[in-house]
């Protein structure tokens, strides 16, 4: 380990000087590609489906070129020496965690405050008084509070746990890909042009996670979102293998850190997912009671004032990929290029109204589907709900879309279950475009910051919206079929 650090630093420095992160990514993808494709097994499939195979190859290569070109240009134009989307920098953070404290700094400060004489005025002192952006519920402190009884809390230690969570996410995604049987349907048979070995899947997952911008950004910031991504990935896996109680438990644990996921309880009731709802309650309720007993009732109620304050203002900076951020930038309501650690966007009636309407619409989409359905919830219904509840928030940072990693897999599985058709090909292309928008860092779009075209700064939001549309089409079709209606593939 003593020699590993200097070697990584030297490699990263060479990449920075040469501006060749995209070349490194291309090498990684080429290595993965030669391992992924089992040409002996592909040859008979290619002969039988030559045109279909060529379309697939063209799609994959096109998506790869767009993704790599976007990443390279983004890093070249970035004012940061590495850029938040640098895979090697993120890998360095995973292997040798630093002291980045975007989440950990405010959380440790909050924990120290609640232990002091002003502990009953956590949000009045820290959020409203000191202007520190501690936006987490009191229940989010319980885990690190428990850890502090055994170790000395520091951003470095918590980032080490994030590295473990990242490795756990890789394992979870590998198992998820195995369990959902990601195969193409052609000629009435299930076929796959790629090998299905564990090593192959692991390399594909590692390459995907190490080039997915929202997840890399969370790691580079020192964000608790890495833990939430880990919990959601394993929640999706549990749902796929029919362990709905465990899935509810994991999502309930994530909700203790991200309160907008609490709508999952209503979602479970509407879908009649009793095991999921029970697991959610048996996790969330003890944490909520524990937070009340540990930190006081007043802090729990004061958190509602924080949520109200945020919903009326939000953030204008381009990193806020929500309707609130889009409207703030469109109306020129605040600085949209630089994040201020102590200032929110100024209050604006139009922004607040759009935020409330968007929150209502995004929340009702998965619930409305559940009301109409006469079937069991599918895994992509879970993904649809998680994506909607994230986009409904007034502040949805880029790294909050790290939960989209398993959702893309579930969406692809939903699309591939259809026989070849124009509709399916269109959805696959749309899914590729969505990935390119969501998975990449595009700082050159900030050139539109002071123009009427600054909606381009919301590229992650638009990518997520495309993904949402694909999931919505799939789940509505399933619902129509369950109601006995004829659905004709175009």
N, C-alpha and C positions, 0 to 999 in steps of 0.2 A: 504493500500500500504506500510505502514511503516513496517508491520510484514511480508509482502510477500517477500521482498528482502532477509532477513536473512534465511527464510525458504528455498528459492530457493538455496541460497549459501550452506546451510547445506546439502540439497539433492545432489547437484552437488559434494560436497566434499566427501560424502559417496560413490558416484558412482566412483569417481576418485580413492579412496583408494581401493575399491573392484575390480576395473577394470571390471565392469559388465554393461557397456553401452549396449552391445548386449542383456543381460538379460532384461534390462529395455525396449529395443526395442521390444523384444519378448513378454513382458507383454502387451505393447501397441498394438501390432499386434493381440495378442490373444483376447484382449478386443474388438478391431475393428472387428475381425473375427466372434466372437459370435454375434455381432450386425448385421454384414453384411448379413450372411446367414439366410434366412428365410426357416427353414427346412420343414415347412408344404408345402410351395410352391415348394420346391426342390424335395420332395418325389415322386410325379407323374412324374416329369421330369427325375428323377434318374432311376425309373423303366423302362421308355421308352428308355432311353439312358444310360444304366449302364456303358458300356465300355467307351463311350465318356465322361461321368461324371468322371470316375476314372482317365482318362488321364488328364482331366482338373485339378483335385485335385492334381495329381502327379506333374504336371507342376508348379502349384502355390507353393506347399510345397517345391519343389526342388529349385525354384527361391528364395524363402524366406530364406531357409537354407544357400544357397550360399551367399546371400546378407548380412545376419546377421553374418555369419562366417567371411566374408571379412571385415566387419566393426569392429568386435571385434579384429581380428588380427591386423588390421591397427592401431587401437587405442593403442593396447598393445605395438606395435613396434615403435609407434610415439615418437619422442623426446620431443614433447609438452605434458604438463600434461593433457590436454584435447583432443588435436587433432582437426584439423579444421573441422572434420566431426562429432563432438560430438553433437547429437541432443539436449541434455539438455543445453549445453553451448549456442547453437544457440537460444533455447527457452528463456534462460536468457537474451540474447542480444535483443530479440524481446520485452520482457516484460519490462526489465530495460536496455535501450540502453546505451552503453558506449561511449567512445570517440575515437573509431577506425577511422582512417582517411586515408585509402589507396587512396580513390578518393578525399575526402573532403579536405585533407591537401594541395595537389597541386592546387586544384580548388580555395580554399580560398586565397592561395598565389598568384595565377594568377589574381584574382579579385582585390586584393590590389595593384598589380603591374600596372594593366591597369588604375587604378585611380590615379597613381602617375605620376611624370614627364617623366618616361620612358615607358609610357603606349603603345606607338606606336611600341615598340620593345619587345613585350611580349615573343615570342618564342626565339628570339636572346638572351634575358637576362635570362629567366627562364630555357628553355630547353637546349640551346647550351652553355650558359654561366655558370649557376649554376648547370647544369647537373641534374635538377629535372625532373622526368619523367611525365611532364604534356603533355599527348598525346591526349587531347580532342580538338575538334574544338572550335573556339570562341563562336559559337552559344550555346554551352553547359553551358556557364556562365550566360546566360540571365535569367534563372529561379532563380538561387540563387542570382543574382544581384537584381532581383525584390523583392525576399524575404527579402533581407538585408535592404530594405526601411522600413520594418515593424518590423523586429526582429533583434537581434544581432546574426550574423551567428556564428555557432560553430559546430564541428563534432557531438556533442551530439544532438543538435537540428535536424541536417540533418539525423542522425540515427533514431531519433524519426519518421521522415517522412518515412524512410525506413520501420519501423515497421508497419506504416499505409499501406504502399504499399504492404507489405507481407500479411497483413490481406485482402487487396483488391485482391491480387492474389488468395487467398483461395476462396473468393466469386466468382471470375471470373472462376476458375476451376470447382467449384460446378455447376455453371450455364452452363458451357461448356459441362460437362458430362450429364447434363439433356437434353440439346438441341440436342446433336448428337445421342441420343438414342443408347447407347452402348449395343447392344443386339447380341446374337449369332443367327446364321441362321442354322436351322437343320430341315430336313424333310419338307422344304418348308415353315416353319413357323418361326416367330421371337420369340425366347425364351431367357430368361435370368435366370440363376440359383441364382442370387443375387437380393435382394430387391431393389426397386427403389425409396425409400423414400428420402426426402431431408436430414434428419438426417444421414442416412446411407452413402449417397454420401459425405456429409460434413466430416464425420469421415475418410472415405477412402482418401479424398483429403488432409486432415490435416496430416494424417499419411504419405502420399507420400511426401508432401512438406517438412515435418520435418525430413525426412530421405534422401533427395536428396542432395548429396554432393555439386554440383556446387552452388546451391542456398544457402545452409548453409554457404559455404565458403565466398560467397559474403556478407552475413550478418555479419559474424565474422570479415571481413576485413574493413567494412565501405565503401562499394562499391556502386557507382551509378548504377551498373548493376541490383540491386534489382528493381530500378525504370523502367529500360528497360524491365525486365522480366514482371513486372506488365502491362506495356503498350502493350507488345506483346500478353500476355494472353488475355487481353480484345480486342485486335485487332483480334485474332483468333475467339473469341466469336462473335464479330460483323460480321465477315465474314460468320460464320456458320448461323447466323440468317438473312443473306441477308441485312446487313447494311454495304455495301461495302464502302460507303463514310466515315462513322465513322471509319471503319477499316483502311482506308488510312490515316485518320487524326491521329490516334494513332500511326501507324507505322512511319508517317512523324515526329511526335514529338519525337519518339525514335531515328530517324535518326539525329536529332539535337545534340544528345549526342554520337551517334555511326555512323560515316559517311559512313561505308561500306554498311549500309542499304539503301543508296541512289540508289543502283542498282534496288531497288523495283520500281522506277519510270519507268525504261526501261521495267521491268517485266510487269508492268501494261499496258504499251503501246502495248507490244507484245501479251498479252492475251486479249487486247481490254477491259480491266477493267477500263472503263472511270470514273466511280464513285470513284473507289479506287484511281486512279491517280489524280483526281481532289481534293479529300480530302488530299492526300499527298502534292500536290503543295500548297494548301491554308494554310497548316500548315508550311511546310518547307521554302517556299519563304519568308513569313513575318519574320521568325526567322533569316534567312540568311541576309536579308536587315537590320533587327534590329541590328545584330551583326556588320555589316559593319558600320552602322551609329554610333553605341555606342563605338566600339573598333578600328575602322579604317580599311581602305582597306588593308593597309600594313600587318596587322596581319592575315588577311584572306589569302593573298598570301604566307605569311611566313609559314602558316600551311602546304602548299604543300611541302615545304622543309623538314618539320618534317616527313611527310609521306614517302618522298623519302629516308630520312636517315634511317627510321625504316625498310623499305622494303629491303635495302641493308645489313642490319645487323640482326635484329630480336633478339630473346632471346634464349639462349641455355638451361636455367634452365628447369627442367622437367615439371614445371607448364605450360609451353607454349605448348599447345596441338594442334599444327598445323604442316603443312609440313615443315615450316621453322624451328620450334623447333626440329622436328624429324631429319632433315638433319644436323642441328648444332650439335646435340648429336651424331649422327652416325659418323660424321667426327671429333669428338673430338674438336669442335671449341668453346671453352669456358667452364666455370664451369657449369655443369648441375645439381648440387645439391643445390647450394646456390644462392638466388636471391640478386643481388646488386642493390640498389636504384639509382645508378648513372652511371652504366656501362651497355652497350649492348654487344652482341656478336661481335667479330672482323669481319670485312668485309671478305666475302669469295665468290669467283665467282660461285662455284658450288651451294652453298646455295642460292645465289641470283637468279640464273637461275631456280632452282627448285621452289623457291617461286613464281616467275613470271608465270611459267608454271602451277603450282597448282592453282594460283589465276585465270588464264584464264580458266582452265578446270572447276573448281567449279562454276565460274560465268556463263559459257556457258551451263552447264547442265540444270538448270531450264529454261533458255531462249530458248535452243534448243527444249525442250519438248513443250514449248508454240508455237514455229514456226510450229511444226508438228500437233498440236492439232486442231480439228474442233469441239470444245466443250467449254463450260464455265469452268473457273478455279474452281477446287474443293478445299475445305479447306486444304487437304493434299498437294496440289500444293503450297499453301502459306507456309506450314511448310517446304516443300522441298526447297523452295527458301531461307527462313530464315536460314536454316541449312547450305546450300551451301555458302551463303554470309558470314556466320560466319567462316566457315572452310577455306574460301579463304583468310582470313586476315593473314598477316605474324606473328602476335601475337594474338593467341586465348587462353587466359588464361582459366583455368579450370572453373572458375565461369562464363565465357561467355557462357557456355553451359547450363546455367539456362533456356534459352529460349526453351530447348528441352522438358520441362515438358508438355506443351500443344501439342507438336509435337508427343510425344509418344502416347497420347490419340488419336490424329487424325490418326496415323499410325495403331493403334489397331482397330479403327473403320473401316479403309479401308480393313484390313485383314479379320475381322469378317463378312464382307458383302458377302464373298464367301461361298458357301456350303462346308461342310466337305470334305477334300481331303488331300492327302499327301503333296501337295504344300502348302496348308494353314497351316497344322500342322508344316511344316518346317519353315514357316515365323513366326509363333507364338514363336517357340523355339528360332529363331534368334533374335526376338524382346526381349525375356527374357534375352538372353545373352548380348545383347546391353545394356539393362538397368543395368544389374549387373556391366558392365564395366564402364558405365558413372556415375552411381549414387553412387559409393562407393570410399572410400579413400584407396589406396593400396600402402603404403610407402615401403613395403618390396621389391617391384619391383625395387626400387632404388639400390638394391644390384647389378643390372646389369649395373650401371652407367658407369663403366670403361671397359666394355666388348663389344663385337660385338653384344650382345643381348640387348643393351640398347633401342632398338625399343620397348621393353616391357614397358618402362616408358611412352610411349604414349598411355596408355590403354584407356583414355577418348576419344582420337582421334579415336582409332579403334572401340570403341563402337558407336561413332557418325557415323563412316563410314558404319557400319552395318545397322544402322537406315536409313542412306541415301540410301543404296542399296534397302531396303524394300520399302521405299517411291518411289524410281525410278521405281521399278518393277510395283507397283500399278498404278502409273501415266502413264507409257508406255502402260500398258494393257488397261487402259481407253482410251488412245489416239488411240490405234489400233482398239478398238471397235468403236470409233467414226468415224474412216476411213472405217469401214465396213469389216475389216479383222477378220477372225476367230481366236479366242484365245482359245486354249484347256487347261483346267486345268489338271495338272498332279497329 
